[in-house]
Amino acid sequence: MALTGRLGSLYRLEALNWCWFLTGRGERIAFAARRSLVLLLQTAEQEPDRALLTLRYVRTRLASTTTRSRERADALRTVVQLLEAERLEQPGLKQPGPVAAALLCQNADNARHLGALWAAVLLSGFRRRAVRALCRTLVHLREDPDATDAVRRLGEAMRAETGARQWNALAHALSTALQDPDFAIPGTRRLAVVLVGTPRS
């Protein structure tokens, strides 16, 4: 956990390497390591280059895992926690909201990496959690006039990682989830349409 503070800022790659390594250890250690990676991303929000490094690092490590391996399952569990993470409380910030929402609007490159991570989790056993995290992100962004382009980039990145049938199935799952009263808020469905675009045939 000590790696998530000043050390994580000064020794970025070393902190990521150690935390990622520990996510593959025993469950108690892995739990703390996943929480530490979440904290690394939360604190990186204030340093855009570090946030981008963190997303790129996690995407690279996930891509290096073997399908249906324990390593992949551990990696996906870590990724879904990152996508569910809330922003840290800050002075003047009334509603923290998801870290992913803040990072999407912070840097265009973030959308590319977040899209790849979301697509991977949506195609896994963590799909339901990933859909809910995506819905929460759209709810938070619904009143941001600058969010449309960021959501479009996210959708394009997610779409590039899926096949036609997979994408249409994910679009259907998102549409169904948005019927939940927690997400059925004006403006959210509009962003969902931007995200999904024209269904593939």
C-alpha positions as CSV (number, residue, x, y, z in Angstrom):
1,M,0.0,0.0,0.0
2,A,3.0,2.3,0.6
3,L,3.6,2.2,-3.2
4,T,0.4,4.1,-3.9
5,G,1.5,7.5,-2.5
6,R,4.7,9.5,-3.1
7,L,6.6,6.4,-4.0
8,G,4.1,5.5,-6.7
9,S,4.6,9.0,-8.2
10,L,8.3,9.0,-8.1
11,Y,8.9,5.3,-9.1
12,R,6.0,4.8,-11.4
13,L,7.0,1.7,-13.3
14,E,8.5,0.0,-10.2
15,A,5.4,0.6,-8.2
16,L,3.2,-0.8,-11.0
17,N,5.4,-3.9,-11.5
18,W,5.4,-4.7,-7.8
19,C,1.6,-4.2,-7.4
20,W,0.9,-6.3,-10.5
21,F,3.2,-9.1,-9.3
22,L,1.5,-9.2,-6.0
23,T,-2.0,-9.6,-7.5
24,G,-0.9,-13.1,-8.5
25,R,0.0,-14.1,-4.9
26,G,-2.3,-15.5,-2.2
27,E,-5.7,-14.1,-1.9
28,R,-5.0,-11.8,1.1
29,I,-2.0,-10.3,-0.6
30,A,-3.7,-10.2,-4.0
31,F,-6.7,-8.3,-2.5
32,A,-4.4,-5.6,-1.0
33,A,-2.4,-5.5,-4.3
34,R,-5.5,-4.9,-6.4
35,R,-6.6,-2.2,-4.0
36,S,-3.2,-0.6,-4.3
37,L,-3.5,-0.6,-8.1
38,V,-6.9,1.1,-7.8
39,L,-5.3,3.7,-5.5
40,L,-2.5,4.2,-7.9
41,L,-5.0,5.1,-10.6
42,Q,-7.0,7.3,-8.3
43,T,-4.0,9.3,-7.3
44,A,-2.7,9.4,-10.9
45,E,-5.8,11.5,-11.9
46,Q,-3.9,14.6,-10.9
47,E,-1.0,13.7,-13.1
48,P,-2.3,13.0,-16.6
49,D,0.9,11.4,-17.9
50,R,1.0,9.0,-14.9
51,A,-2.7,8.1,-15.4
52,L,-2.0,7.3,-19.1
53,L,1.1,5.2,-18.1
54,T,-1.1,3.3,-15.6
55,L,-3.8,2.5,-18.2
56,R,-1.2,1.5,-20.8
57,Y,0.6,-0.7,-18.4
58,V,-2.5,-2.5,-17.3
59,R,-3.6,-3.0,-20.9
60,T,-0.2,-4.4,-21.9
61,R,-0.1,-6.8,-18.9
62,L,-3.7,-8.0,-19.6
63,A,-2.8,-8.6,-23.3
64,S,0.2,-10.7,-22.3
65,T,-2.0,-13.2,-20.4
66,T,-3.2,-16.5,-21.9
67,T,-6.9,-17.0,-22.5
68,R,-8.6,-19.0,-19.7
69,S,-5.5,-19.1,-17.6
70,R,-5.5,-18.2,-13.9
71,E,-3.2,-15.3,-14.7
72,R,-5.9,-13.9,-17.1
73,A,-8.6,-14.3,-14.5
74,D,-6.5,-12.4,-11.9
75,A,-5.8,-9.7,-14.5
76,L,-9.5,-9.3,-15.4
77,R,-10.4,-9.1,-11.7
78,T,-8.0,-6.3,-11.3
79,V,-9.2,-4.5,-14.4
80,V,-12.9,-4.6,-13.4
81,Q,-12.0,-3.0,-10.0
82,L,-10.1,-0.2,-11.8
83,L,-13.1,0.4,-14.0
84,E,-15.4,0.5,-11.0
85,A,-13.2,2.8,-9.0
86,E,-14.5,6.1,-7.7
87,R,-12.5,9.4,-7.7
88,L,-10.9,10.4,-4.5
89,E,-12.6,13.2,-2.6
90,Q,-11.2,16.6,-3.4
91,P,-12.0,20.1,-2.1
92,G,-14.8,21.6,-4.2
93,L,-15.8,18.2,-5.7
94,K,-19.4,17.7,-4.8
95,Q,-19.9,14.3,-6.5
96,P,-16.6,12.4,-7.0
97,G,-18.0,9.9,-9.6
98,P,-16.0,7.2,-11.5
99,V,-12.3,7.7,-12.1
100,A,-12.9,6.4,-15.7
101,A,-15.3,9.3,-16.4
102,A,-12.6,11.8,-15.3
103,L,-9.9,10.1,-17.3
104,L,-12.0,9.9,-20.4
105,C,-12.3,13.7,-20.5
106,Q,-8.8,14.3,-19.5
107,N,-6.8,12.8,-22.4
108,A,-7.9,11.5,-25.8
109,D,-5.4,8.6,-25.5
110,N,-7.1,7.4,-22.2
111,A,-10.2,6.5,-24.2
112,R,-8.2,4.1,-26.4
113,H,-6.8,2.2,-23.4
114,L,-10.0,2.3,-21.4
115,G,-11.9,1.0,-24.4
116,A,-9.6,-2.0,-24.8
117,L,-9.8,-2.8,-21.0
118,W,-13.6,-2.4,-21.0
119,A,-14.0,-4.7,-24.1
120,A,-11.9,-7.4,-22.5
121,V,-13.9,-7.4,-19.2
122,L,-17.2,-7.2,-21.1
123,L,-16.3,-10.4,-22.9
124,S,-15.4,-12.2,-19.7
125,G,-17.2,-13.6,-16.6
126,F,-17.1,-10.0,-15.1
127,R,-19.5,-8.7,-17.8
128,R,-22.3,-7.7,-15.5
129,R,-20.0,-5.6,-13.3
130,A,-18.4,-4.1,-16.4
131,V,-21.8,-3.1,-17.8
132,R,-22.8,-1.5,-14.6
133,A,-19.5,0.4,-14.4
134,L,-20.0,1.6,-17.9
135,C,-23.5,2.8,-17.1
136,R,-22.3,4.6,-14.1
137,T,-19.7,6.3,-16.2
138,L,-22.3,7.5,-18.7
139,V,-24.6,8.7,-16.0
140,H,-21.8,10.8,-14.6
141,L,-20.9,12.3,-18.0
142,R,-24.4,13.0,-19.1
143,E,-24.3,16.7,-18.3
144,D,-20.8,17.4,-19.5
145,P,-21.0,19.1,-22.9
146,D,-17.4,18.0,-23.7
147,A,-18.1,14.3,-23.0
148,T,-19.7,13.4,-26.3
149,D,-16.4,13.2,-28.2
150,A,-14.7,11.3,-25.3
151,V,-17.6,8.7,-25.3
152,R,-17.4,8.4,-29.1
153,R,-13.7,7.6,-28.8
154,L,-14.4,5.1,-26.1
155,G,-17.0,3.3,-28.2
156,E,-14.7,3.2,-31.2
157,A,-11.9,1.7,-29.1
158,M,-14.2,-0.9,-27.6
159,R,-15.6,-1.7,-31.0
160,A,-12.2,-2.3,-32.5
161,E,-11.6,-5.1,-29.9
162,T,-14.8,-7.0,-30.7
163,G,-16.4,-9.0,-33.5
164,A,-19.7,-8.0,-35.0
165,R,-21.8,-10.5,-33.0
166,Q,-20.0,-9.6,-29.8
167,W,-20.5,-5.9,-30.3
168,N,-24.2,-6.2,-31.0
169,A,-24.6,-8.4,-27.9
170,L,-22.8,-5.9,-25.8
171,A,-24.9,-3.1,-27.2
172,H,-28.0,-5.1,-26.3
173,A,-26.7,-5.7,-22.7
174,L,-26.0,-2.0,-22.3
175,S,-29.5,-1.0,-23.6
176,T,-31.0,-3.5,-21.1
177,A,-28.9,-2.2,-18.2
178,L,-30.0,1.3,-18.9
179,Q,-33.6,0.4,-18.1
180,D,-32.5,0.2,-14.4
181,P,-33.9,3.2,-12.5
182,D,-30.4,4.0,-11.3
183,F,-29.3,4.6,-14.9
184,A,-32.5,5.6,-16.7
185,I,-31.7,9.3,-16.3
186,P,-32.2,11.8,-19.2
187,G,-29.0,12.3,-21.1
188,T,-27.6,8.8,-20.3
189,R,-29.3,7.0,-23.2
190,R,-28.1,9.7,-25.6
191,L,-24.5,9.0,-24.6
192,A,-25.1,5.3,-24.9
193,V,-26.2,5.9,-28.5
194,V,-23.0,7.8,-29.1
195,L,-21.0,5.0,-27.6
196,V,-22.7,2.2,-29.5
197,G,-23.1,4.0,-32.9
198,T,-24.8,2.2,-35.7
199,P,-25.2,-1.5,-34.9
200,R,-23.1,-3.8,-37.1
201,S,-24.8,-6.2,-39.4
